[in-house]
Amino acid sequence: MMKILHSSLSFLISIFFVNLSGLAIDLEANALLKEVSDKISNFESIEITFDYSIINDTQDLQQHTYGKIVVKNDMFSLDIFGIRQIFDGEKLYTISNEDKEVTVSKQQADEFNYFSPNSLINSLKKSYLCKMDIIQKQSGSIVQYIKFFPVDSNSEIKYILVGVDNKTKIINNLALLDENKIKTVIKIKEFNTNKSFPKSYFNFEKSKYKGFYINNLD
């Protein structure tokens, strides 16, 4: 579940920050996504509170939760499922209070799993095509969807729909459909920018986790 969550959130964050030149997309989608990224590019930090859902219609199963992610430069902090993940620019710390365990791993530069905008740009450009899709009214807003298709026909992802509020030019939801017809949906509840987060916010302080098992994978 964390893998598909990372794929969904990293895609969402990359859309905010990516310079879209070189991505194979139609002109309308290019213009809209450029408005989104231009608006966000000057912010020093973003904080997103979101609803997260997994929907499996074939088995009539749904799972819902909520989370928060903060991104600043190449660092992030994610809270979801009672787990906190911190990436300090070099290492990823996954902290489970329930299990009293911290897993430490290095970021793999070639994986599309993390939320560093700089490391996501090339992955997005080489991995997806996209085009304009449907327009919907949602809670008084007009939302324009952009549909992304993976270049790799063997990808586990069938497509990703990104909804952009036509007035604010901010992404308000994302839906990912995988090869098993399982849908992952992220709905943004709050979107804050330029809040002050000291560097220590993204640091793992071992002294705070006395009695925890530290599992170093690298």
Phi, psi and chi 1 to 4 in degrees:
 res  aa     phi    psi   chi1   chi2   chi3   chi4
   1 MET       -  -39.4 -176.3  174.3  -69.0      -
   2 MET   -64.0  -32.7  -70.3  -59.8  -69.2      -
   3 LYS   -63.9  -47.1 -179.2  179.0  179.0 -178.9
   4 ILE   -70.6  -32.1 -162.5   69.5      -      -
   5 LEU   -62.0  -46.7  170.3   67.9      -      -
   6 HIS   -60.6  -42.7  -78.8  176.6      -      -
   7 SER   -60.6  -43.7  -64.1      -      -      -
   8 SER   -66.8  -48.8  -55.9      -      -      -
   9 LEU   -70.0  -39.0  -77.0  172.2      -      -
  10 SER   -65.4  -36.8   61.6      -      -      -
  11 PHE   -63.7  -44.1 -167.9   92.0      -      -
  12 LEU   -60.1  -48.0  179.1   68.4      -      -
  13 ILE   -65.5  -38.3  -61.0  -58.9      -      -
  14 SER   -65.2  -34.5   67.2      -      -      -
  15 ILE   -61.5  -38.3  -68.1  -65.0      -      -
  16 PHE   -61.6  -40.3  -76.8  133.5      -      -
  17 PHE  -104.4  -16.2  -72.5   93.1      -      -
  18 VAL   -69.0  139.6   69.2      -      -      -
  19 ASN   -83.0  118.1  179.6  -30.3      -      -
  20 LEU   -84.5   -2.7  -67.3  161.1      -      -
  21 SER   -61.6  133.3   59.7      -      -      -
  22 GLY    97.9  -10.0      -      -      -      -
  23 LEU   -89.3  133.0 -175.8   63.1      -      -
  24 ALA   -79.3   95.5      -      -      -      -
  25 ILE  -141.9  162.6   55.3 -178.0      -      -
  26 ASP   -78.2  165.9   65.7   41.1      -      -
  27 LEU   -65.4  -39.4  -66.8  178.4      -      -
  28 GLU   -64.3  -44.8  -81.0 -170.7  -75.5      -
  29 ALA   -63.6  -39.9      -      -      -      -
  30 ASN   -59.6  -45.9  179.7   63.3      -      -
  31 ALA   -64.1  -42.9      -      -      -      -
  32 LEU   -68.6  -45.1 -179.6   55.1      -      -
  33 LEU   -66.4  -31.7  -72.2  171.1      -      -
  34 LYS   -66.5  -38.0 -171.9  173.7 -172.9  -54.0
  35 GLU   -61.3  -41.3  -75.4 -173.4   86.3      -
  36 VAL   -63.8  -51.2  172.8      -      -      -
  37 SER   -68.7  -35.5   59.1      -      -      -
  38 ASP   -63.7  -37.2  -75.6  -10.7      -      -
  39 LYS   -67.9  -35.3 -174.0  166.6 -174.2  177.6
  40 ILE   -88.2  -25.6  -60.7  -60.3      -      -
  41 SER   -60.2  -26.1   61.1      -      -      -
  42 ASN   -90.4   -3.2  -67.2  -37.8      -      -
  43 PHE   -79.3  138.5  -64.1  138.8      -      -
  44 GLU   -77.0  -26.5  -67.6 -174.5    2.4      -
  45 SER  -153.5  155.7   67.3      -      -      -
  46 ILE  -131.6  143.1   60.5  172.7      -      -
  47 GLU  -127.4  122.4  178.5 -173.4   49.0      -
  48 ILE  -122.4  123.7  -60.1  171.6      -      -
  49 THR  -102.6  132.2  -58.0      -      -      -
  50 PHE  -143.1  155.7   58.7   89.9      -      -
  51 ASP   -93.0  139.8  -72.3  -23.9      -      -
  52 TYR  -127.4  126.4  178.2   75.8      -      -
  53 SER  -131.8  142.4  -57.8      -      -      -
  54 ILE  -115.1  124.3  -61.3  -71.5      -      -
  55 ILE  -125.0  121.6  -56.9  167.5      -      -
  56 ASN  -121.1   93.3 -174.1  -19.2      -      -
  57 ASP   -67.1  -31.3  -71.0  -26.9      -      -
  58 THR   -66.4  -28.4   58.8      -      -      -
  59 GLN  -109.4    5.8  -62.5 -176.4   15.0      -
  60 ASP    53.7   47.2 -165.4   27.4      -      -
  61 LEU  -120.1  139.6  -64.0  174.4      -      -
  62 GLN  -139.6  142.0  -65.8 -169.4   16.8      -
  63 GLN  -133.7  131.5 -177.8  175.4    0.4      -
  64 HIS  -128.9  142.2  -56.5  -79.8      -      -
  65 THR  -154.6 -175.5 -171.8      -      -      -
  66 TYR  -136.7  162.0   64.2   91.7      -      -
  67 GLY  -156.1  177.7      -      -      -      -
  68 LYS  -142.7  138.3 -176.9  177.6   79.0  169.6
  69 ILE  -131.4  138.0 -177.8  168.9      -      -
  70 VAL  -120.3  129.3  176.6      -      -      -
  71 VAL  -123.2  130.5  179.9      -      -      -
  72 LYS  -142.6  118.7 -178.6  177.7 -179.1 -180.0
  73 ASN    53.7 -125.0  -61.0  -36.6      -      -
  74 ASP  -101.0   24.1  -72.4  -23.8      -      -
  75 MET  -118.1  153.7  -58.2  176.6  -67.9      -
  76 PHE  -150.9  160.3   74.8   81.5      -      -
  77 SER  -134.7  127.7  170.9      -      -      -
  78 LEU  -125.1  130.3  169.8   66.4      -      -
  79 ASP  -120.9  119.7  -68.9  -82.5      -      -
  80 ILE  -166.2  150.8 -164.9  167.6      -      -
  81 PHE    57.4   26.2  -56.3  128.0      -      -
  82 GLY    73.9   13.0      -      -      -      -
  83 ILE  -119.3  140.8  -67.1  173.5      -      -
  84 ARG  -112.6  134.2 -174.1  179.4 -172.7 -161.1
  85 GLN  -117.4  133.4  -71.3 -166.2  -44.0      -
  86 ILE  -124.3  130.1  -55.9  170.2      -      -
  87 PHE  -118.2  118.2 -178.8   63.7      -      -
  88 ASP   -94.6   10.6   62.1    8.0      -      -
  89 GLY   104.8  -15.9      -      -      -      -
  90 GLU  -132.2  -44.5  -66.0 -177.2    2.0      -
  91 LYS  -124.7  148.4  -68.6 -175.0  177.0 -178.8
  92 LEU  -103.7  125.9  177.3   70.4      -      -
  93 TYR  -112.4  120.5  -60.7   86.0      -      -
  94 THR  -108.5  115.8  -59.4      -      -      -
  95 ILE  -113.0  118.7  -56.1  162.7      -      -
  96 SER  -113.0  108.5  171.9      -      -      -
  97 ASN   -67.8  -35.0  -71.7  -48.3      -      -
  98 GLU   -63.6  -43.5 -178.7  177.9   -5.9      -
  99 ASP   -89.0   -6.9  -62.7  -30.2      -      -
 100 LYS    51.1   53.6  -70.3 -169.9  175.0  -62.1
 101 GLU  -140.4  142.5 -178.9  176.2   -3.2      -
 102 VAL  -123.2  123.0  179.3      -      -      -
 103 THR  -103.4  129.9  -58.0      -      -      -
 104 VAL  -117.6  129.1 -174.2      -      -      -
 105 SER  -146.3  155.2   60.4      -      -      -
 106 LYS   -86.6  150.2  -70.1 -176.8  179.1  179.4
 107 GLN   -71.6  134.5  178.6 -174.1   18.4      -
 108 GLN   -93.5  117.7  -60.5  -61.4  -47.0      -
 109 ALA   -61.7  -26.4      -      -      -      -
 110 ASP   -93.0    3.8   59.2  -16.8      -      -
 111 GLU   -96.6  142.2  -69.8 -175.3   -0.9      -
 112 PHE   -97.1   52.1 -167.2   40.6      -      -
 113 ASN  -114.4  -14.2  -74.9   -3.7      -      -
 114 TYR  -114.6 -178.3  -59.2   97.8      -      -
 115 PHE  -115.2   17.4  -48.9  117.4      -      -
 116 SER   -73.6  113.1  160.6      -      -      -
 117 PRO   -54.7  -40.6  -27.1   36.4      -      -
 118 ASN   -63.6  -38.6  -69.9  -26.7      -      -
 119 SER   -80.7  -13.4   66.7      -      -      -
 120 LEU   -89.7  -22.5  -68.4  169.1      -      -
 121 ILE   -59.0  -50.8  -70.0  172.9      -      -
 122 ASN   -64.5  -36.6  -71.3  -26.8      -      -
 123 SER   -62.7  -41.7  -65.4      -      -      -
 124 LEU   -65.1  -45.3  179.3   59.9      -      -
 125 LYS   -62.3  -40.8  -73.8 -178.7  177.9  178.4
 126 LYS   -88.5  -10.1   71.3 -178.4 -179.0 -178.1
 127 SER  -106.2  -16.8  -59.5      -      -      -
 128 TYR  -136.0  148.9  -69.6   88.8      -      -
 129 LEU  -111.2  157.1  -51.3  172.7      -      -
 130 CYS  -153.6  164.1   76.8      -      -      -
 131 LYS  -154.4  163.6   65.0  178.0 -177.3  178.4
 132 MET   -67.2  145.3  -62.5  -70.3  -93.7      -
 133 ASP  -127.1 -145.4 -157.0   76.0      -      -
 134 ILE   -72.7  161.8   61.7  173.2      -      -
 135 ILE  -115.0  134.8  -62.6  176.0      -      -
 136 GLN  -133.1  152.0  -71.8 -174.7  -17.1      -
 137 LYS   -92.3  128.1  -71.0 -175.5  177.5  179.9
 138 GLN  -138.4  113.4  -63.1  178.8    4.6      -
 139 SER    50.6   45.2  -58.4      -      -      -
 140 GLY    84.1   -2.5      -      -      -      -
 141 SER  -108.8  153.6  -61.5      -      -      -
 142 ILE   -99.2  120.9  -56.0  -62.3      -      -
 143 VAL  -114.2  123.2  177.7      -      -      -
 144 GLN   -97.4  126.5  170.4   67.3   62.6      -
 145 TYR   -97.2  143.1  -79.1   90.5      -      -
 146 ILE  -119.2  132.0  -58.6  171.0      -      -
 147 LYS  -105.9  126.3 -164.5  169.8 -169.4  176.3
 148 PHE  -107.9  134.4  -72.1   79.5      -      -
 149 PHE  -118.4  133.0  -58.9   91.8      -      -
 150 PRO   -68.1  140.9   22.8  -31.6      -      -
 151 VAL   -66.9  -38.2  173.5      -      -      -
 152 ASP   -76.0  115.9 -177.6    1.1      -      -
 153 SER   -67.5  -15.5   59.4      -      -      -
 154 ASN   -96.9    9.1  -65.1  -43.3      -      -
 155 SER   -63.1  146.3  172.0      -      -      -
 156 GLU   -69.1  -20.0  -64.5  177.8    1.0      -
 157 ILE   -92.5  128.1  -62.8  172.4      -      -
 158 LYS   -84.5  -47.9  -70.6  -57.8 -179.7 -176.9
 159 TYR  -163.8  164.6   65.2   78.1      -      -
 160 ILE  -131.0  129.5  -60.1  173.4      -      -
 161 LEU  -104.6  127.4  -83.0  173.9      -      -
 162 VAL  -116.1  121.8  175.7      -      -      -
 163 GLY   -97.8  126.7      -      -      -      -
 164 VAL  -116.1  126.7  179.0      -      -      -
 165 ASP   -67.1  120.8 -173.0  -56.5      -      -
 166 ASN   -64.7  -25.4  -91.9   -2.1      -      -
 167 LYS   -85.4  -49.5 -176.5  177.2 -179.6  179.9
 168 THR   -86.6  -19.4   64.3      -      -      -
 169 LYS    62.0   32.7  -55.1  -55.5  178.9 -173.6
 170 ILE  -114.5  138.6  -65.9  -66.5      -      -
 171 ILE   -67.9  130.7  -64.9  170.5      -      -
 172 ASN  -115.6   -9.6   69.9   -0.2      -      -
 173 ASN  -163.9  161.0   69.9   85.7      -      -
 174 LEU  -143.8  138.3  176.4  148.3      -      -
 175 ALA  -129.4  128.9      -      -      -      -
 176 LEU  -118.2  129.1 -178.4  153.7      -      -
 177 LEU  -111.7  127.2 -174.7   72.0      -      -
 178 ASP  -100.3 -178.6   71.5   11.7      -      -
 179 GLU   -66.1  -18.6   61.0 -176.7   -8.2      -
 180 ASN   -95.2   11.7  -62.8  -46.8      -      -
 181 LYS    64.6   27.7  -63.5 -175.7  178.8 -179.8
 182 ILE   -94.1  128.1  -62.8  173.3      -      -
 183 LYS  -102.7  132.3 -176.0 -177.7  -68.4 -174.7
 184 THR  -109.3  126.3  -58.0      -      -      -
 185 VAL  -124.3  129.5  179.2      -      -      -
 186 ILE  -117.2  122.4  -64.4  173.4      -      -
 187 LYS  -115.7  121.8  -66.5 -177.3  179.0  179.6
 188 ILE   -78.1  125.5  -64.9  177.9      -      -
 189 LYS   -96.6  -43.7  -52.7  -59.1  -69.6 -177.1
 190 GLU  -135.4  140.5  -66.9 -175.7   27.2      -
 191 PHE  -133.9  108.3 -175.0   90.0      -      -
 192 ASN  -116.7  145.9  -61.2  -52.9      -      -
 193 THR  -129.9  155.1   60.9      -      -      -
 194 ASN    59.4   24.8  -73.8  -16.9      -      -
 195 LYS   -72.6  151.0  -69.2 -177.4   68.4  173.1
 196 SER   -83.5  116.8  178.5      -      -      -
 197 PHE  -125.3  111.2  -66.4   98.8      -      -
 198 PRO   -64.6  158.2   25.3  -33.8      -      -
 199 LYS   -57.3  -32.2 -171.7  175.2 -179.0  179.7
 200 SER   -62.8  -21.0   59.6      -      -      -
 201 TYR   -60.5  -29.3 -175.1   84.8      -      -
 202 PHE  -104.3   13.0  -56.1   95.4      -      -
 203 ASN  -101.1  144.5  -71.7  -15.5      -      -
 204 PHE   -91.0  119.8  172.2   70.7      -      -
 205 GLU  -105.9  104.2  -62.4 -178.5   35.3      -
 206 LYS   -58.6  -31.3 -171.3  175.1 -179.7  179.4
 207 SER   -63.2  -21.5   61.0      -      -      -
 208 LYS   -80.2   -9.4  -67.4 -177.7  177.6  179.7
 209 TYR  -124.5   47.6  -60.9   95.0      -      -
 210 LYS   -64.2  134.7  -68.1  179.4  179.7  179.4
 211 GLY    90.2   -7.9      -      -      -      -
 212 PHE   -82.5  145.0  -80.9   59.0      -      -
 213 TYR   -81.8  126.4  172.4   66.7      -      -
 214 ILE   -99.6  113.7  -52.2  -62.3      -      -
 215 ASN  -104.3  100.0 -178.9   16.9      -      -
 216 ASN   -88.5  112.7  -74.7  -70.8      -      -
 217 LEU   -83.2  -21.5  -60.7 -178.2      -      -
 218 ASP  -117.3      -  -60.5  -61.5      -      -
